[in-house]
Amino acid sequence: MKIQTAVAQEQGAQLTIEPVELDSPKANEVLVEIKASGICHTDAAGRDFATTPYPVALGHEGAGIVKEVGSSVTSVKPGDHVVLSFSYCGHCENCLTGHPANCVHLNELNFGGRHFDGTHRIHDENGKDISTFFGQSSFSTYSVVDEHGVTKVPTDVDINLLGPLGCGFQTGAGTVLNYLKPEFGSSIVIFGTGAVGLSAMMAAKIIGIDHIIAVDIHDNRLELAKKLGATEIINSKNHNPEEIIKGLVKSGVEYSIDTTGVPGVIKQAVHVLKPSGTCALLGMAGDVTFNIQEEVMGESKKVVGVIEGDAIPQLFIPKLVKYFKKGLFPIDRLVKYYNYNDINQAFKDSADGSVIKPIVKINQ
């Protein structure tokens, strides 16, 4: 079928909305009319850093309405509202033990540009293949997605709002609720108050943590963090967060999360831990140098990477929707909507920090 999709033709190029051909869904796949899709730092990485072969149709926080299902699909039907999330095989040991975000095929399925069977679903007007992103390419009017990447959500919540539950919001909240599982009354520091960090912070508030400390360099974001549940806020441009945190919690905090990927900030996130504390790394980062004895092993600290909040999307995303409906996870306070034709402006506003979570409305 003829659709439109937003394509990065080459590394660093602005997205162009182009007419393309989308194949019909195969037995294990679902055709979704995309209503809206969030913009995440991973989309910018796909545009700028060749994480997926070019040309690539970007978008990986899609939400929409099921239009058609393959012959073996049983979890959704036409008319269902769905959120699209990451691709996983469903068959490897990690998937079968409840950790699909650690699927052994995760990188090839989400960044390889092809679907499960090794073929493409999107082609330009000359028949040339276009890479799929995260198994969905949701900056498109329609997407064909493997059943594993589709989660049914209630129809009484605005579908335009829910796409970021498939990645950014899921990553932050899931790291707290699924992976770290902090004890009631414990303490956590979250470095970076973008969409991922604020989602983690709101999840920490749900648990009832005594100290929820937010660290950032933007006062406006820190003020929002305070309104959404942070017990203390620190602007790290003006103050040394290690000194302030050790003043608040003298032995150090039980948990820290870095969403920035900045090496110096990652080291701070480890330094503020109490002995045996855990630091979860969520940001894309390069080399970071530690003195293992003095900074990690000598105090039994744990430094871990967490992908997609260690979530099973089909179970976790509906929980987040319930939290939202109860007023416990107010993601609507983080978003700004954009028209489809303004997608490059949405990327710009995300990059400069003026908008926490841009959402592009597509089929409106």
C-alpha positions, -999 to 999 in steps of 0.1 A, spaced: 0 0 0 10 36 -6 20 54 27 41 83 38 71 80 60 99 102 74 133 91 61 169 99 69 185 94 35 221 97 48 240 104 80 230 136 97 204 145 71 172 162 81 141 140 78 121 141 46 85 129 45 83 107 14 57 85 -5 67 49 -2 53 14 -6 45 -7 25 42 -45 22 12 -63 36 16 -79 70 28 -115 71 14 -142 93 30 -129 125 26 -92 118 1 -64 124 -8 -34 102 -12 -3 124 -25 31 114 -2 54 133 -19 83 151 12 97 168 48 90 177 71 103 203 106 116 196 135 101 216 173 106 217 175 72 200 158 86 169 184 113 168 211 87 171 196 68 142 196 99 121 231 111 130 252 81 140 244 53 115 230 30 141 208 15 113 217 13 76 206 43 55 182 52 41 162 46 73 125 53 82 128 65 118 103 65 147 101 40 176 75 54 200 44 48 179 8 45 189 -23 39 167 -51 16 157 -49 -19 143 -62 -22 108 -52 -57 98 -36 -88 114 -17 -117 100 -32 -152 102 -13 -163 133 -18 -131 153 -40 -136 184 -32 -108 209 -49 -80 189 -76 -75 164 -87 -47 140 -99 -17 159 -77 -22 189 -57 7 202 -20 -2 205 14 11 216 44 -1 197 76 -10 215 109 -27 209 114 -59 189 124 -92 205 124 -127 193 104 -143 220 123 -176 218 158 -171 233 165 -178 270 163 -142 280 129 -137 263 116 -169 278 127 -160 313 108 -126 312 136 -103 300 128 -95 264 148 -63 266 179 -85 269 169 -106 239 200 -120 223 188 -107 189 179 -72 202 204 -53 182 197 -70 149 160 -68 153 159 -31 163 189 -16 145 195 -41 116 169 -25 94 151 -57 85 122 -77 99 123 -111 116 125 -130 83 155 -109 71 134 -89 45 122 -53 43 87 -40 44 93 -4 32 104 4 -3 108 37 -22 90 45 -54 118 28 -74 116 -4 -54 148 3 -33 146 -11 3 144 14 32 155 2 66 130 -3 94 138 12 128 130 -7 160 108 -30 140 82 -2 135 94 30 118 65 48 134 71 83 118 48 68 91 12 70 83 11 31 86 35 5 100 38 -32 98 50 -46 131 57 -81 145 31 -92 171 58 -91 198 61 -53 192 24 -45 198 7 -39 231 -31 -34 234 -41 -4 255 -75 10 267 -96 31 243 -106 56 270 -72 73 271 -61 96 243 -40 74 220 -19 104 209 -4 105 243 6 69 248 34 63 222 63 72 245 52 45 269 68 21 244 104 34 251 113 66 270 86 65 297 89 27 300 127 29 303 127 53 332 97 39 352 107 3 344 142 8 357 128 17 391 98 -6 393 111 -37 375 149 -36 379 160 -17 410 128 -23 430 137 2 458 125 -4 493 98 19 508 117 47 526 150 43 507 168 69 487 175 75 450 193 102 430 183 107 393 208 125 371 190 142 342 154 153 343 143 146 307 116 122 298 135 91 311 146 107 343 112 122 352 96 89 345 120 72 369 113 99 394 75 95 392 79 58 396 100 64 427 72 86 441 47 57 436 69 34 457 72 60 486 109 67 487 121 91 514 147 109 493 141 114 455 169 137 445 168 152 410 200 166 394 201 187 363 215 219 348 182 234 338 162 252 365 129 249 346 132 211 345 142 210 381 111 230 391 89 206 372 107 177 389 99 193 423 62 195 413 61 159 401 77 144 433 113 152 437 120 158 474 153 177 467 166 193 435 202 203 426 214 224 398 249 209 391 260 240 372 259 259 405 265 233 432 286 201 437 259 174 438 282 149 456 287 173 485 250 182 488 238 145 485 263 134 512 249 162 534 213 149 528 221 112 532 254 109 551 261 72 543 252 77 506 220 67 487 209 32 480 202 38 443 212 62 415 203 65 379 222 83 351 202 93 320 228 117 306 256 95 293 281 121 303 312 104 318 317 129 346 281 126 356 283 88 356 312 89 380 292 112 403 263 87 402 286 60 415 303 82 440 271 92 458 262 55 465 264 40 499 284 8 502 266 -20 483 245 6 464 234 3 428 239 27 399 217 21 368 230 35 335 204 45 310 221 71 288 241 63 257 278 68 267 314 62 256 344 55 276 344 60 314 374 53 336 371 40 371 395 30 398 378 -3 404 392 -8 439 385 27 452 353 36 434 334 3 429 347 -30 442 361 -17 475 326 -8 486 307 -35 468 289 -10 446 271 -22 415 271 -4 381 246 -19 357 232 -10 323 194 -13 320 176 -15 286 140 -6 282 134 -8 319 138 -45 319 101 -45 309 78 -70 293 59 -43 273 26 -63 270 25 -65 308 41 -32 319 27 -7 295 -9 -14 306 2 -9 342 17 25 334 -17 34 317 -34 25 350 -10 46 370 -17 75 346 -55 71 349 -51 73 387 -31 105 385 1 87 397 21 89 365 12 123 349 30 119 316 7 145 300 27 172 318 59 163 299 47 164 263 42 189 235 25 180 202 37 188 167 22 185 133 37 158 110 52 184 87 70 200 117 89 169 126 124 184 122 114 213 145 103 187 170 138 171 168 154 205 173 133 213 204 141 180 219 179 185 213 180 219 229 160 208 259 132 233 254 107 204 252 109 173 274 89 149 251 78 160 217 50 139 201 43 141 164 7 137 154 5 119 121 -29 106 110 -52 133 124 
